[in-house]
Amino acid sequence: MLNKTSKIALLVLVIAAIFWLGAVNIRFFIGNQLLNYDEFNFRTSIPPDEENQIFQAIANCSLTIMIFYPIALLAAIVFIKNCKIKLKENPWLLMSAILFFAFVPVEIYTSYIDLKFVLLFNTRPANHDVLLKLFGERIGFLKGVPWIAVLSYYTIIGIAIFQPLKKSREQLEYEKNKAKEHSYKYIFHEEDDLIIDEK
């Protein structure tokens, strides 16, 4: 079912996804330090040195995401293209592919925001107000769609482990024969047409 190319692509996909999703989680926990827990706004009492460290950590995580997400995306495309897995027998793979590729435009645009954040942070002196604005735009993009994407990625892991709706060839053959048994075939007779014409 899996040739050498698809096995390598799957291995690269798993490794890249570990670094990519790991960086997403770390950035989430670090970024929470900039926010008030009771309402969605930024804290104003953070010392400048601590804020700098938070921005540095966010920039590092964003850089990691920008490196490993394209690798994971490319590996996923190569895997889907080269694997010999039949989607009729394994609809879980189709579900996983849809969940993964549906958010590619979102990831590309948010990576653009991340790139602006990293470039701005590396300029000295960095404009902290603009950095906060970019960070807020990143987490609030399309009313939180990036967070829905992250939940979808973790759903893919569950789907890949449990493989719901998976069917064997015998099951598919049985269902096909069952459908044939209950199907109705109308056989057209020329005599029927002649009777209609005579009327």
N, C-alpha and C positions, 0 to 999 in steps of 0.2 A: 504493500500500500504506500509506503514511503521510500522513495529512492534516496540516493546519497545527497542530492541537492536539497531536497525538501527536509531531510534530517538536519543538515547543517543550518538551513534557514530557520528551522524550529528552535535549534539550540541558540542561535544568535538572537532570535526573537525573545526567548525566555530571559537570557542574560540582560539584554537591553531593557526589557520591561522591568526587571528587578531594579536596575539603577534609575530608570525614568520614574516609575511609580514611587520608589523610595524617596527620590528628590521631591516629588509632589507632596508626599506626606510630611517630610521635614519642613518644607517651605510653609505648609499649612500651619504647623505648630509654632514655627518661628513668627510667622506673620500675625498670629493671634496676639502676640505681645504688643502689637501696635494698636490693637482695637480695645474698646471698652466692651466688657462682657454683657452688660445690660442693654446696650443699644449699639446700632451699627454706625459708629463714628470713631475717629482716631483719638487716642490719648494725647493729652497736651502736657503731661507732667513727666515725660521721659527725658532723662538727661541726655545731652548731645552725644556723649561718648557711647552710651548704651544704644541710642538710636542708630549711630554709625555702625555698630557691631551687628545690629539687626539687619540693616540695609546690606551690609557685606555678606551676611549669611543668605539673605534672600537672593542677592545677585549670584552667589555661587551655586545655589540650588537651581536658579533659572538657567544658568549656563549648562549645568548638567542635564537639565530637561531638554534644552535646545540641541544638545549633542546626541542624546540617546533616543529621543522620540523619532527623529528621521531614520535612525538605524532600525528601530523596531518596526516602523512603517514599511521600510524597504524589505525587511526580512519577512514581514507578513504577506506582502505582495508576492514575493518569490515563493513562499510556502504554498499559498493558495494556487498559484499558477502551476507548480510542479508536483504537488501531492496527487496521488491517485485515488484519494478518498471519494467515494460516490455520495453525493449530497442526498440522494433518495434514501440511502441506508443510514446516513449520518446528518440529519437535519440540524443537530446541535452545532455542527461546524458552520452551517449557513447562518444560524442565529448569532454565533460569535462574530463572524465576519461582518454582518450588518451592524452590530453594536460597535464594532471597532472602527469601521470605515465611515460610519455616519457622522462621526465627530471630527473628521480630518479637517474640514474648513475652520471649525472652531479652534482646533489646536494650532493651525497655521497662523490665524490672526492673533491669538493670545501669545504665540511665540514672537510675533512682531512687537507686541507690547513689551514682552520680556527683554527683547533685544534693545529697545529704547531705554528700558530701565537700567540694564547692565552698562550700556554706553554712557548714559548720563551719570551713573554712580562713579564710573572710572574717570570722569572729568573732574578736575579740581579748580575751584571749590564746587562740590555738587549742590544742586538746588534741591533742598529737602522738601520744599512744598510741592515741586513738580514730581519728585519721587513718590511722595504720598499719593498724589493724584493718579500717577500711573499704576501704583499698587492697588488703589481703589477701583480704577477702571478694569484692572485685571481680574479681581475677585468678583466684581459686579457685572461683568460682561454678559449681555443678553439675559439679565436678571438671574444670574447664577448658573447658566448652562454649563460652564466648565466643571462645576461640581457634579452635575448630572452625568457628565462624561466620565468623571472619575468613578462614580457609582456603577456606571455601565462596564467599565474596565474590570472592576472587581466582580461584577456579575459574570463576565466572560470566564474568569478563573473558575467560578463555581460550575458553570456550564461545561467547561472543558474537563473538569474532574468527574462530574456525575453523568455527563453525556445523556441528557434526557431525550426521549423520543427516538433513541437509536433502534434500528431494526435490522434484523439479519436478512439474508437473501431469501431464506425459507419463508419468513414472515411476509416479505414483499410478494413472493410468488403465490402464497396462500391468499393474500388480499386481492391479487390480480385475478386469480381463478374464481374467488368468491364474487367479485364484481361481474365477471362474465356470466356466472350462473344466474344472477339476479337481473341481468340486462335483458331488455326486450328488443327483439329484432322484428321489424315489419317487412314481410316479403311481398313485393308488389306483383300482382298477377295481371296479365293482359286482359283476362276475362272480366276482371273488375272494371277496367276502363271501358270495355265494350258495353257492359250493362249500364254504366253511367251515360254513355252516348245514346243508347236506345231510349232511355228515359227522356 
